[in-house]
Each structure stands twice: as structure tokens, then as C-alpha cells.
Amino acid sequence: NDDGQNDKLYVRGDLLSLYLVIYSRWGEKVFETEDQTIYWDGTYKGKPLSSDSYTYYLKATLYNGEVVEDTGDIVLVR
């Protein structure tokens, strides 16, 4: 809602590599990055997405070599 709080989603931490992808409830890829400095702001193709539940997949490699994989849901509220 552009109030300056929780308007951007990005992965924090000391990582060697990162892959983050976000899908709509219909399986459409709405965001993808391998760059930790790039965040998702709830838009797709420059347009705000509607309030809904989105699914993410995250794969990251830590400096100790450990690979972390996670999936879950993100609720976008406008």
C-alpha cells in the first residue's frame, strides 16, 4: 500500500547464491531473481497485482556450503 512498511520483499543474509521465484495461485510466474539486491514489490510487468495469496520457492547457498530450499505462501494485501 506504499506506506513504507513491508512494501518490498527480498532475501537478507550472507549468501553465495540465491534463486527466488514467486507464482500466482494459477501457477503464473510473477517474479524471479538470482540477485539478492532485487526485491519484489507486488507488481507484475509494472502493474500492481491484486490482493491474493502467492507461492514462493527459494534456493540459497550459504557461505558454509549448506544449500537451503524453502517453499511457502505470501499474502499480498493492498
For each residue, the residues with C-beta under 8 A, 3 or more apart:
1: 7 77 78
2: 7
3: 7
4: 7
5:
6:
7: 1 2 3 4 41 42
8: 39 40 41
9: 39 40 41 42 74
10: 36 37 38 39 40
11: 15 18 20 36 58 60
12:
13: 60 62
14: 62 63
15: 11 18 36 60 61 62 63
16: 61 62 63
17: 34 60 61
18: 11 15 33 34 35 36 58 59 60 61
19: 33 34 57 58 59 60
20: 11 31 32 33 34 40 56 57 58
21: 29 31 32 56 57
22: 29 30 31 32 40 54 55 56 74
23: 27 28 29 30 54 55 56 57
24: 27 28 30 44 49 52 54
25: 52 53 54 55
26:
27: 23 24
28: 23 24
29: 21 22 23 32
30: 22 23 24 44 49 54
31: 20 21 22 40 44
32: 20 21 22 29
33: 18 19 20 38 40
34: 17 18 19 20
35: 18 38
36: 10 11 15 18
37: 10
38: 10 33 35
39: 8 9 10
40: 8 9 10 20 22 31 33 43
41: 7 8 9
42: 7 9 48 49 76 78
43: 40 46 47 48 49
44: 24 30 31 47 49
45:
46: 43
47: 43 44
48: 42 43 78
49: 24 30 42 43 44 52 54 76
50: 76 78
51: 75 76 77 78
52: 24 25 49 75 76
53: 25 73 74 75 76
54: 22 23 24 25 30 49 73 74 75 76
55: 22 23 25 71 72 73 74
56: 20 21 22 23 70 71 72 73 74
57: 19 20 21 23 69 70 71
58: 11 18 19 20 68 69 70 71
59: 18 19 67 68 69
60: 11 13 15 17 18 19 67 68
61: 15 16 17 18 65 66 67 68
62: 13 14 15 16 65 66 67 68
63: 14 15 16
64:
65: 61 62
66: 61 62
67: 59 60 61 62
68: 58 59 60 61 62
69: 57 58 59
70: 56 57 58
71: 55 56 57 58
72: 55 56
73: 53 54 55 56
74: 9 22 53 54 55 56
75: 51 52 53 54
76: 42 49 50 51 52 53 54
77: 1 51
78: 1 42 48 50 51
